[in-house]
Amino acid sequence: MSDARHFEQRVAAVVFAAERAVARAEPPSPDAAPAPPAIDVPGPRATALARRLGLDPAALDFLWTVVARAVEPRVGAHLRALYGSDARGGVSVGQHAHIAGLDADTTRAVLAVIDPRHPLRRHGLIAPLADDGDDVATRWTAPPRVWQYLRGEDAPDAGVAELGGRVEVPAQPRLSDEQVVARTKLASWLAATPSPTVILEGALGAGRRTAVALATSRPVIAIDFARVPTRLAVAAVTALKREALLADAVPVLANLDELTGRLQPGDEIALAIAAALDAHDGPLVITTSTPGLETHAAQRSVVRARWPIPDIATRRLLWADAVPTLPAADLDVVAMRYRFGAGGVAGAARSAAHHARERAAAEPGFKDVVAGVQDNIAERLGELARRVEVRQSWSELVLSPDILDDVKALIGRVRHAHHVLEDWGFKRKLARGTGVAGLFSGPPGTGKTMVAGLIARELELELFQVDLSRIVSKWVGETEKQLAKVFDAAEAGHALLLFDEADALFAKRSPDVKSAVDRYANLEVNYLLQRVESFGGVVILTTNLDTSIDPALRRRLAGHVVFASPDSDERERLWKEMLATGAPVADGIDVEALSDEFSEMTGANIRNSVLAAAFLAAEEGTIIGQGHLRRAARGEYRAMGRVLGKDHGNRNRTES
């Protein structure tokens, strides 16, 4: 008998039982409906579910009554006729016993479902209504996915599908040698009895969920907990476990660290999730980008593995599969540039297809792929860092030749890293990372941030400026977690990370630890130093106080560029450059005089002065003159804390 036919018969049987219960309370009617035929062949799914959960016939019959109440309006009508307002939604054990005509012993057997450890409750197949307690009068309901499953439908729970769903197995898996070893280990753990909790560590987009699908012959169902609101976390875990049970699948709690990072130690939600994990019987996988994630589940053993990023050759194959129309030369570039695994490549390819459709292109091109990568990296970084659009050009930069040489040396180190490290073999001599870290120090307004943007533009990198206010946390360990997310995303997406005012994070460690605050501050700096050293991308740190930077950072730097205040000639060039916008400017502007009079100005101060002068001229309805520039520069000097003589003011009034 098909599941759908069996479902119809079981529901009809419950309807008939309810009708008979109503009839027993009323005079007999000659028009009473005949009894449905006896159900002598169980449905395949109901049988499999009962066997898997160890359900006795009494518990299975109660499940059918709860399901029938959820899907058949006539059952609800009959219950309301019998019990009035007590029949609003759901059905109780007492009501089930009444309409089914159960004896006392069978009723007591059904009452076992009240125990939270009963399989029907433990796996979320039935649930009490929110306003009921746990007794014979408790009203129970069944989630839609349960009766859809019993009816023979295979579509996963809508909430689970929206937050992840079934993980597809690639038709042609692409794994590096290191990943093949990790998959073999993973497969043995998933097949073990009793089943452990497998914690699979690795970077976002590395293909961790795909790895699970490749390591087992069973279906794999996942929920991405980065997308689950905290208040719905326990319900999401319950739904995932239920879906895994019904589909006989391996559940994956993807990015669980994104959820636990929002919780504090001992939080009720964290404890409830741990209890739900303990109650799961089969294999279970948790993916995380945070090493050492704790599940706090006491009853299950835990094993850990790391899923690596594939090598360049494997990444090229992944990109070729995802964007088959991309030319070979472009495939070489994206494979080398973006440290994505299967998940990251798939996500970027989907975004690239959207960008291609926006410009009415048949297939994604290289620029579409780059835009798709940018979309995915920005999503990973969230509010921790913001993408900076670089609008300046090298022609606008005013630096001394020596400083410019230092900047070019840093660019050359990034541009030729693959050639020197890979082709010439120097990578074997490096202890850890192959990235480039540069420190820009000097007074405010000397162009440190601007140069970082120009470097990113020159190297075709995305520039992300880290928001330290969102990174630094008062909770122990949270700052490190946030930084790990930023570094991992930037490394994968070929982005340049900019830490402005880096001394706030990279301050000297205290040799004299007198409090827990000192100890944790030192731990944060230790983590940062290690992460900068292992980073595979480009990171620029800027500071106005390089003496406050921890000395251990200096040996990890690819370059330290010291930005000095501009000299007289450089200040003149800065005044000229800022005035060269096409705005109406008076003839004969004496930039040499401005440079000499306001000798302590940096590029940022000159920019502010010229902009203020432009607004002064606009307010007065005239072109920008020498007097406007002097008046604006005087205001900027006051803002800088500098004092000017009275003759400056007299000259300003005369020349305006």
C-alpha positions as CSV (number, residue, x, y, z in Angstrom):
1,M,0.0,0.0,0.0
2,S,1.3,3.5,-0.9
3,D,2.1,6.0,1.9
4,A,-0.5,8.4,0.5
5,R,-3.3,5.7,0.5
6,H,-2.3,4.5,4.0
7,F,-2.3,8.1,5.2
8,E,-5.9,8.6,3.9
9,Q,-7.1,5.4,5.6
10,R,-5.5,6.2,8.9
11,V,-7.0,9.7,9.0
12,A,-10.4,8.3,8.0
13,A,-10.2,5.9,10.8
14,V,-9.6,8.7,13.3
15,V,-12.6,10.6,11.8
16,F,-14.8,7.6,12.2
17,A,-13.7,7.0,15.8
18,A,-14.5,10.6,16.6
19,E,-17.9,10.3,15.0
20,R,-18.6,7.2,17.0
21,A,-17.6,9.0,20.2
22,V,-20.1,11.8,19.3
23,A,-22.7,9.2,18.5
24,R,-22.4,7.5,21.8
25,A,-23.4,10.8,23.5
26,E,-26.4,11.2,21.2
27,P,-29.4,9.0,20.1
28,P,-28.4,6.6,17.3
29,S,-29.0,7.8,13.7
30,P,-30.0,5.6,10.8
31,D,-27.8,7.8,8.5
32,A,-24.6,7.0,10.4
33,A,-21.6,6.6,8.2
34,P,-20.3,3.1,7.8
35,A,-17.0,2.1,9.4
36,P,-13.9,2.5,7.1
37,P,-12.3,-0.7,6.0
38,A,-9.8,-2.3,8.3
39,I,-6.2,-1.3,7.9
40,D,-4.3,-4.5,7.7
41,V,-1.2,-3.3,5.8
42,P,0.9,-0.6,7.4
43,G,2.4,2.2,5.3
44,P,6.1,1.9,4.5
45,R,7.0,5.2,6.1
46,A,5.0,4.7,9.3
47,T,6.5,1.2,9.7
48,A,10.0,2.5,9.2
49,L,9.5,5.4,11.6
50,A,8.0,3.1,14.3
51,R,10.9,0.7,13.9
52,R,13.6,3.5,13.9
53,L,12.1,5.1,17.1
54,G,11.0,1.9,18.8
55,L,7.4,3.0,19.0
56,D,4.8,0.6,20.3
57,P,1.4,0.4,18.6
58,A,-0.3,2.6,21.3
59,A,2.2,5.4,20.7
60,L,1.9,5.1,16.9
61,D,-1.9,5.3,17.1
62,F,-1.7,8.4,19.3
63,L,0.6,10.0,16.6
64,W,-2.0,9.3,14.0
65,T,-4.7,10.9,16.1
66,V,-2.6,14.0,16.5
67,V,-1.8,14.1,12.8
68,A,-5.5,13.6,11.9
69,R,-6.4,16.5,14.2
70,A,-3.9,18.7,12.3
71,V,-5.0,17.9,8.8
72,E,-8.7,16.9,8.9
73,P,-11.3,19.7,10.0
74,R,-13.9,17.0,10.8
75,V,-11.8,15.7,13.6
76,G,-11.7,19.2,15.2
77,A,-15.4,19.6,14.7
78,H,-16.2,16.3,16.5
79,L,-13.8,17.1,19.3
80,R,-15.4,20.5,19.8
81,A,-18.8,18.8,19.9
82,L,-17.5,16.5,22.7
83,Y,-15.3,18.9,24.7
84,G,-16.2,22.4,23.8
85,S,-13.5,25.0,24.3
86,D,-11.1,22.3,25.7
87,A,-10.8,21.1,22.1
88,R,-9.2,24.3,20.7
89,G,-6.2,23.1,18.7
90,G,-4.5,19.9,19.3
91,V,-5.7,16.7,21.0
92,S,-4.9,15.4,24.5
93,V,-4.1,11.9,25.6
94,G,-7.5,11.8,27.5
95,Q,-9.4,12.9,24.4
96,H,-7.5,10.3,22.3
97,A,-8.4,7.5,24.8
98,H,-12.0,8.6,24.8
99,I,-12.6,8.6,21.0
100,A,-10.4,5.5,20.5
101,G,-12.2,3.6,23.3
102,L,-9.0,2.7,25.1
103,D,-8.9,0.7,28.2
104,A,-7.1,1.9,31.3
105,D,-3.9,-0.1,30.7
106,T,-3.6,1.1,27.1
107,T,-4.3,4.7,28.2
108,R,-1.4,4.5,30.7
109,A,0.8,3.2,27.9
110,V,0.0,6.2,25.8
111,L,0.7,8.5,28.7
112,A,4.4,7.7,28.2
113,V,4.5,10.4,25.5
114,I,4.3,13.0,28.3
115,D,7.9,12.1,29.3
116,P,10.3,14.5,27.5
117,R,12.5,11.5,26.8
118,H,9.9,9.8,24.8
119,P,11.0,9.4,21.1
120,L,8.0,11.3,19.8
121,R,8.8,14.3,21.9
122,R,12.6,14.0,21.9
123,H,12.6,14.1,18.1
124,G,10.0,16.9,17.7
125,L,7.4,14.7,16.1
126,I,4.7,16.0,18.5
127,A,4.8,19.2,20.6
128,P,2.6,20.5,23.4
129,L,0.7,23.7,22.8
130,A,2.4,26.6,24.4
131,D,-0.2,27.3,27.0
132,D,-0.5,23.7,28.3
133,G,1.4,21.8,31.0
134,D,2.5,18.2,30.9
135,D,-0.4,15.9,31.9
136,V,-3.3,13.9,30.6
137,A,-5.1,17.1,29.5
138,T,-2.1,18.5,27.6
139,R,-3.0,19.2,24.0
140,W,-0.6,18.0,21.4
141,T,0.0,18.9,17.8
142,A,2.2,17.7,15.0
143,P,4.4,19.9,12.8
144,P,3.4,20.0,9.1
145,R,6.6,18.2,8.1
146,V,5.5,15.1,10.1
147,W,2.2,14.6,8.4
148,Q,3.7,15.5,5.0
149,Y,6.3,12.8,5.5
150,L,3.7,10.2,6.5
151,R,1.7,11.2,3.4
152,G,4.7,10.3,1.2
153,E,6.1,13.8,0.5
154,D,9.9,14.4,0.3
155,A,10.2,18.2,0.4
156,P,12.2,19.2,3.5
157,D,10.8,21.4,6.2
158,A,10.3,24.9,4.8
159,G,12.3,26.5,7.6
160,V,15.2,24.1,7.2
161,A,15.2,24.5,3.5
162,E,15.3,28.3,3.8
163,L,18.2,28.2,6.2
164,G,20.2,25.6,4.4
165,G,18.5,22.4,3.3
166,R,19.8,19.3,1.7
167,V,23.5,19.4,0.7
168,E,24.0,18.4,-2.9
169,V,26.8,16.0,-3.8
170,P,28.9,17.3,-6.7
171,A,28.6,15.3,-9.9
172,Q,32.4,15.5,-10.2
173,P,34.1,16.2,-6.8
174,R,37.2,18.3,-6.8
175,L,39.5,17.6,-3.9
176,S,43.1,18.3,-3.2
177,D,45.3,15.6,-1.8
178,E,45.1,17.1,1.7
179,Q,41.3,17.2,1.4
180,V,41.1,13.5,0.4
181,V,42.9,12.6,3.6
182,A,40.5,14.7,5.7
183,R,37.5,13.1,3.9
184,T,38.7,9.6,4.7
185,K,39.0,10.5,8.3
186,L,35.6,12.1,8.3
187,A,33.9,9.1,6.6
188,S,35.2,6.7,9.3
189,W,33.8,8.9,12.1
190,L,30.4,9.2,10.4
191,A,30.2,5.4,10.1
192,A,31.3,4.7,13.7
193,T,29.1,3.2,16.4
194,P,28.3,4.9,18.7
195,S,28.2,8.0,16.7
196,P,30.4,10.9,17.9
197,T,29.8,14.6,17.4
198,V,32.2,15.6,14.6
199,I,33.4,19.2,14.8
200,L,34.7,20.2,11.3
201,E,36.9,23.3,11.5
202,G,37.8,25.4,8.5
203,A,37.4,28.8,6.8
204,L,34.0,30.0,5.6
205,G,33.5,28.9,2.0
206,A,36.0,26.1,2.3
207,G,33.4,23.5,1.3
208,R,32.8,21.9,4.7
209,R,29.2,20.9,4.1
210,T,30.2,19.5,0.7
211,A,32.9,17.5,2.5
212,V,30.3,15.9,4.8
213,A,28.1,14.9,1.8
214,L,31.2,13.4,0.1
215,A,32.1,11.4,3.3
216,T,28.7,9.5,3.7
217,S,26.3,7.6,1.5
218,R,23.4,9.1,3.5
219,P,21.6,12.4,2.7
220,V,23.0,15.4,4.5
221,I,20.7,18.2,5.8
222,A,22.2,21.5,7.1
223,I,21.1,24.7,8.8
224,D,23.4,27.8,8.6
225,F,23.3,29.2,12.1
226,A,24.8,32.5,10.9
227,R,21.3,33.1,9.5
228,V,19.3,31.9,12.6
229,P,18.0,34.6,15.0
230,T,19.1,33.8,18.6
231,R,15.6,33.5,19.9
232,L,14.8,30.8,17.3
233,A,18.0,28.8,17.8
234,V,16.5,25.9,19.9
235,A,13.6,25.6,17.5
236,A,16.0,25.4,14.5
237,V,18.0,22.7,16.1
238,T,14.8,20.7,16.8
239,A,13.6,21.1,13.2
240,L,17.0,20.0,11.9
241,K,17.1,16.9,14.1
242,R,13.5,16.1,13.0
243,E,14.3,16.5,9.4
244,A,17.4,14.3,9.7
245,L,15.3,11.6,11.4
246,L,12.6,11.6,8.7
247,A,15.1,11.7,5.8
248,D,17.5,9.3,7.5
249,A,20.1,12.0,7.0
250,V,23.2,13.4,8.7
251,P,22.4,16.7,10.3
252,V,25.0,19.5,10.0
253,L,24.9,22.5,12.3
254,A,26.8,24.9,10.0
255,N,28.6,27.9,11.4
256,L,27.4,27.1,14.9
257,D,30.1,29.5,16.2
258,E,28.2,32.4,14.7
259,L,25.4,31.6,17.1
260,T,27.4,30.7,20.2
261,G,29.4,34.0,19.7
262,R,26.1,35.8,20.6
263,L,25.6,33.9,23.8
264,Q,27.2,34.2,27.2
265,P,28.5,31.3,29.3
266,G,25.7,29.5,31.0
267,D,23.0,31.1,28.7
268,E,19.8,29.1,28.7
269,I,19.7,28.9,25.0
270,A,23.2,27.4,24.9
271,L,22.2,24.8,27.6
272,A,19.1,23.9,25.6
273,I,21.0,23.4,22.4
274,A,23.5,21.2,24.3
275,A,20.6,19.1,25.7
276,A,19.2,18.8,22.2
277,L,22.5,17.6,20.8
278,D,22.8,15.0,23.6
279,A,19.3,13.7,22.7
280,H,20.3,13.0,19.1
281,D,21.0,9.4,18.4
282,G,22.9,9.3,15.1
283,P,25.9,11.0,13.5
284,L,26.0,14.7,13.8
285,V,28.4,17.3,12.4
286,I,29.1,20.9,13.5
287,T,31.1,23.2,11.3
288,T,32.9,26.2,12.7
289,S,35.6,28.7,11.7
290,T,36.5,29.1,15.3
291,P,39.0,26.5,16.5
292,G,38.2,24.8,19.8
293,L,34.5,25.4,19.7
294,E,32.7,23.9,22.8
295,T,29.3,22.2,22.4
296,H,28.8,21.6,26.1
297,A,26.9,18.4,25.2
298,A,27.8,16.0,28.0
299,Q,26.6,12.6,26.6
300,R,28.2,12.6,23.2
301,S,31.9,12.1,22.5
302,V,33.6,14.8,20.3
303,V,36.1,14.4,17.5
304,R,37.7,17.3,15.6
305,A,39.1,17.7,12.1
306,R,40.2,20.6,10.0
307,W,38.9,21.0,6.4
308,P,41.6,22.7,4.4
309,I,41.3,25.2,1.6
310,P,42.1,23.4,-1.7
311,D,45.3,24.1,-3.5
312,I,45.5,26.4,-6.6
313,A,45.1,23.6,-9.1
314,T,42.0,22.3,-7.4
315,R,40.6,25.8,-7.1
316,R,41.0,26.2,-10.9
317,L,39.0,23.1,-11.5
318,L,36.2,24.3,-9.1
319,W,36.1,27.7,-11.0
320,A,36.0,25.9,-14.3
321,D,33.1,23.8,-13.2
322,A,31.2,26.8,-11.8
323,V,31.9,29.3,-14.6
324,P,32.7,27.1,-17.6
325,T,32.8,30.0,-20.1
326,L,35.6,31.8,-18.2
327,P,38.8,31.9,-20.4
328,A,41.8,29.9,-19.3
329,A,43.9,33.0,-18.4
330,D,41.1,34.3,-16.2
331,L,40.7,30.9,-14.6
332,D,44.4,31.1,-13.7
333,V,43.9,34.5,-12.1
334,V,40.8,33.7,-10.0
335,A,42.3,30.4,-8.8
336,M,45.5,32.0,-7.6
337,R,43.8,35.2,-6.3
338,Y,40.8,33.8,-4.3
339,R,41.4,31.2,-1.6
340,F,37.9,29.7,-1.9
341,G,36.8,26.2,-1.5
342,A,33.7,24.5,-3.1
343,G,31.2,26.6,-1.0
344,G,32.9,29.9,-1.7
345,V,33.3,29.3,-5.4
346,A,29.6,28.2,-5.7
347,G,28.4,31.3,-3.9
348,A,30.6,33.7,-5.9
349,A,29.5,32.0,-9.1
350,R,25.8,32.5,-8.3
351,S,26.4,36.2,-7.6
352,A,28.5,36.5,-10.8
353,A,25.5,35.2,-12.7
354,H,23.3,37.9,-11.2
355,H,25.8,40.6,-12.2
356,A,25.9,39.2,-15.8
357,R,22.1,39.3,-16.1
358,E,22.1,42.9,-14.9
359,R,24.2,43.9,-17.8
360,A,22.3,41.6,-20.2
361,A,25.2,39.3,-20.8
362,A,24.7,35.6,-21.7
363,E,27.4,34.3,-19.4
364,P,29.4,35.7,-16.5
365,G,32.8,37.3,-17.4
366,F,35.9,38.0,-15.3
367,K,34.5,41.3,-13.9
368,D,31.3,39.5,-13.0
369,V,33.2,36.9,-11.0
370,V,35.2,39.7,-9.2
371,A,32.0,41.4,-8.3
372,G,30.5,38.1,-7.1
373,V,33.5,37.6,-4.9
374,Q,33.2,41.1,-3.5
375,D,29.5,40.5,-2.6
376,N,30.4,37.3,-0.8
377,I,33.3,38.8,1.2
378,A,31.2,41.8,2.2
379,E,28.5,39.5,3.5
380,R,31.0,37.5,5.5
381,L,32.5,40.6,7.1
382,G,29.1,42.1,7.9
383,E,29.6,45.2,10.1
384,L,33.1,44.3,11.2
385,A,34.7,46.0,8.2
386,R,33.5,48.3,5.5
387,R,34.5,48.3,1.9
388,V,36.3,51.6,0.9
389,E,35.9,52.9,-2.7
390,V,39.2,54.2,-3.8
391,R,38.8,57.4,-5.9
392,Q,42.2,59.0,-5.7
393,S,45.0,58.4,-8.2
394,W,48.8,58.4,-7.9
395,S,49.0,61.8,-9.6
396,E,47.2,63.3,-6.5
397,L,49.8,61.8,-4.1
398,V,52.5,64.1,-2.8
399,L,55.3,62.2,-1.1
400,S,59.1,62.6,-0.9
401,P,61.0,60.3,-3.3
402,D,62.4,58.2,-0.4
403,I,58.9,57.5,1.1
404,L,57.5,56.7,-2.4
405,D,60.3,54.2,-2.9
406,D,59.3,52.4,0.3
407,V,55.7,52.3,-0.9
408,K,56.8,50.9,-4.3
409,A,58.9,48.2,-2.6
410,L,55.9,47.1,-0.6
411,I,53.8,46.9,-3.8
412,G,56.5,44.9,-5.5
413,R,56.6,42.4,-2.6
414,V,52.9,41.7,-3.0
415,R,53.0,41.7,-6.8
416,H,55.8,39.2,-7.1
417,A,55.0,37.0,-4.1
418,H,54.0,34.0,-6.1
419,H,57.0,34.1,-8.3
420,V,59.6,34.5,-5.5
421,L,57.9,32.2,-3.0
422,E,56.5,29.5,-5.2
423,D,58.7,29.5,-8.3
424,W,62.0,30.3,-6.6
425,G,61.2,28.1,-3.6
426,F,61.4,30.6,-0.8
427,K,58.1,29.5,0.7
428,R,59.9,26.5,2.2
429,K,62.0,28.9,4.2
430,L,59.0,30.7,5.8
431,A,57.8,29.3,9.1
432,R,54.1,30.3,8.6
433,G,52.3,32.8,6.4
434,T,53.1,34.2,3.0
435,G,51.2,37.4,3.4
436,V,52.5,41.0,3.5
437,A,52.0,43.2,6.5
438,G,53.0,46.9,6.4
439,L,53.1,49.5,9.1
440,F,52.5,53.2,8.1
441,S,53.4,55.6,10.8
442,G,53.6,59.3,11.0
443,P,51.6,62.5,11.9
444,P,47.9,62.7,11.2
445,G,47.0,63.9,7.7
446,T,50.2,62.8,6.0
447,G,48.5,60.4,3.5
448,K,48.8,57.0,5.3
449,T,45.2,56.0,4.6
450,M,45.3,57.4,1.1
451,V,48.4,55.4,0.2
452,A,46.7,52.2,1.6
453,G,43.9,52.8,-0.9
454,L,46.2,53.4,-3.8
455,I,48.1,50.2,-3.0
456,A,44.8,48.3,-3.1
457,R,43.9,49.9,-6.4
458,E,47.3,49.2,-7.9
459,L,47.2,45.5,-6.9
460,E,43.5,45.1,-7.9
461,L,42.6,44.3,-4.3
462,E,39.4,45.2,-2.4
463,L,40.1,47.6,0.4
464,F,38.3,46.9,3.7
465,Q,38.7,49.2,6.6
466,V,38.3,47.4,10.0
467,D,35.8,48.9,12.4
468,L,37.7,48.6,15.7
469,S,34.6,49.7,17.7
470,R,32.9,46.5,16.5
471,I,35.9,44.3,16.8
472,V,36.9,45.0,20.4
473,S,34.7,43.3,22.9
474,K,34.6,43.3,26.7
475,W,33.9,39.6,26.7
476,V,36.9,37.3,27.0
477,G,37.8,35.7,23.7
478,E,35.3,37.6,21.6
479,T,37.8,40.1,20.2
480,E,39.9,37.2,18.9
481,K,36.8,35.5,17.3
482,Q,35.9,38.7,15.5
483,L,39.4,39.2,14.3
484,A,39.6,35.6,13.0
485,K,36.4,36.2,10.9
486,V,37.9,39.4,9.4
487,F,41.3,37.8,8.6
488,D,39.7,34.6,7.1
489,A,37.3,36.6,4.9
490,A,40.1,38.9,3.7
491,E,42.4,36.1,3.0
492,A,39.9,34.2,1.0
493,G,38.7,37.2,-1.0
494,H,42.0,38.7,-1.9
495,A,41.3,41.9,0.1
496,L,43.6,44.4,1.7
497,L,42.8,44.9,5.3
498,L,43.3,48.4,6.8
499,F,43.7,48.9,10.5
500,D,43.5,52.6,11.1
501,E,44.9,53.7,14.5
502,A,46.3,50.3,14.9
503,D,48.0,51.1,18.2
504,A,44.5,50.6,19.8
505,L,44.9,46.8,19.1
506,F,48.7,46.3,18.7
507,A,49.8,48.2,21.8
508,K,52.8,47.0,23.7
509,R,52.1,44.1,26.0
510,S,52.5,44.7,29.7
511,P,55.5,43.0,31.2
512,D,54.0,43.5,34.7
513,V,50.7,41.7,34.8
514,K,48.7,43.0,37.8
515,S,45.2,42.2,36.8
516,A,42.9,40.1,34.7
517,V,42.6,43.1,32.3
518,D,46.3,43.1,31.7
519,R,46.4,39.4,31.1
520,Y,43.5,39.4,28.6
521,A,44.9,42.4,26.8
522,N,48.2,40.6,26.4
523,L,46.4,37.5,25.1
524,E,44.7,39.7,22.5
525,V,48.0,41.1,21.3
526,N,49.5,37.6,21.3
527,Y,46.7,36.4,19.0
528,L,47.0,39.4,16.7
529,L,50.8,38.9,16.3
530,Q,50.3,35.2,15.4
531,R,47.4,35.9,13.0
532,V,49.4,38.6,11.2
533,E,52.3,36.2,10.8
534,S,50.0,33.4,9.4
535,F,47.9,35.7,7.3
536,G,48.1,35.0,3.6
537,G,47.0,38.4,2.3
538,V,47.9,42.0,2.7
539,V,47.3,44.0,5.9
540,I,48.2,47.7,6.4
541,L,48.4,49.1,9.9
542,T,48.5,52.9,10.4
543,T,49.4,54.7,13.5
544,N,50.3,58.2,14.7
545,L,52.4,56.7,17.5
546,D,54.7,54.0,16.3
547,T,56.5,53.9,19.6
548,S,53.3,52.4,21.2
549,I,53.3,49.4,18.8
550,D,54.5,46.2,20.3
551,P,58.1,45.5,19.2
552,A,57.3,41.9,18.3
553,L,55.2,43.2,15.5
554,R,58.1,44.8,13.8
555,R,59.9,41.6,12.8
556,R,56.6,40.4,11.3
557,L,56.4,43.4,9.0
558,A,57.2,43.3,5.3
559,G,57.8,47.0,5.4
560,H,57.6,50.0,7.7
561,V,56.9,53.2,5.9
562,V,57.5,56.4,8.0
563,F,55.4,59.3,6.7
564,A,56.9,62.7,7.5
565,S,55.1,66.1,7.5
566,P,55.5,67.7,4.0
567,D,58.3,70.1,3.4
568,S,57.8,73.5,1.7
569,D,57.9,72.2,-1.9
570,E,55.5,69.4,-1.1
571,R,53.1,71.7,0.6
572,E,53.1,73.9,-2.5
573,R,52.2,70.9,-4.6
574,L,49.5,69.9,-2.2
575,W,47.9,73.4,-2.4
576,K,48.0,73.3,-6.2
577,E,46.7,69.8,-6.4
578,M,43.7,70.6,-4.2
579,L,42.8,73.7,-6.2
580,A,42.9,71.7,-9.5
581,T,39.3,70.6,-9.5
582,G,37.9,72.9,-12.2
583,A,36.4,75.3,-9.6
584,P,36.6,79.0,-10.3
585,V,39.9,80.2,-8.8
586,A,41.4,83.7,-9.0
587,D,44.6,84.2,-11.1
588,G,47.9,84.5,-9.3
589,I,47.2,82.4,-6.2
590,D,50.4,82.5,-4.2
591,V,50.7,78.9,-3.1
592,E,54.4,79.5,-2.0
593,A,53.2,82.2,0.5
594,L,50.5,79.8,1.8
595,S,53.0,77.1,2.2
596,D,55.4,79.3,4.1
597,E,52.8,80.9,6.4
598,F,51.1,77.7,7.3
599,S,54.2,75.6,7.5
600,E,52.8,73.0,10.0
601,M,50.0,71.9,7.8
602,T,49.8,68.3,6.4
603,G,47.9,67.2,3.3
604,A,44.7,66.7,5.3
605,N,44.9,70.2,6.8
606,I,45.5,71.7,3.3
607,R,42.5,69.8,1.9
608,N,40.3,71.0,4.7
609,S,41.4,74.6,4.2
610,V,40.8,74.6,0.4
611,L,37.4,73.0,0.9
612,A,36.5,75.6,3.5
613,A,37.7,78.4,1.2
614,A,35.5,77.1,-1.6
615,F,32.4,77.3,0.7
616,L,33.4,80.9,1.8
617,A,33.6,82.0,-1.8
618,A,30.3,80.3,-2.7
619,E,28.6,82.0,0.2
620,E,30.0,85.4,-0.9
621,G,29.0,84.7,-4.6
622,T,32.6,85.1,-5.9
623,I,35.5,83.0,-7.1
624,I,38.0,81.5,-4.7
625,G,40.7,84.1,-3.9
626,Q,43.8,84.3,-1.9
627,G,41.9,85.9,1.0
628,H,39.5,83.0,1.1
629,L,42.3,80.6,1.3
630,R,44.1,82.5,4.1
631,R,40.9,82.9,6.1
632,A,40.2,79.2,5.8
633,A,43.7,78.2,6.6
634,R,43.6,80.4,9.7
635,G,40.5,78.6,10.9
636,E,42.2,75.3,10.2
637,Y,45.3,76.4,12.2
638,R,43.1,77.3,15.1
639,A,41.5,73.9,14.9
640,M,45.0,72.4,15.0
641,G,45.7,74.3,18.2
642,R,48.2,76.7,16.6
643,V,48.3,80.5,17.3
644,L,48.6,83.1,14.6
645,G,49.6,86.8,14.9
646,K,47.2,89.7,14.3
647,D,48.8,90.5,10.9
648,H,47.4,87.3,9.5
649,G,43.9,88.6,10.2
650,N,44.5,92.0,8.8
651,R,45.9,90.6,5.5
652,N,43.0,88.2,5.2
653,R,40.5,91.1,5.3
654,T,42.5,93.2,2.9
655,E,42.9,90.4,0.3
656,S,39.4,89.2,0.3
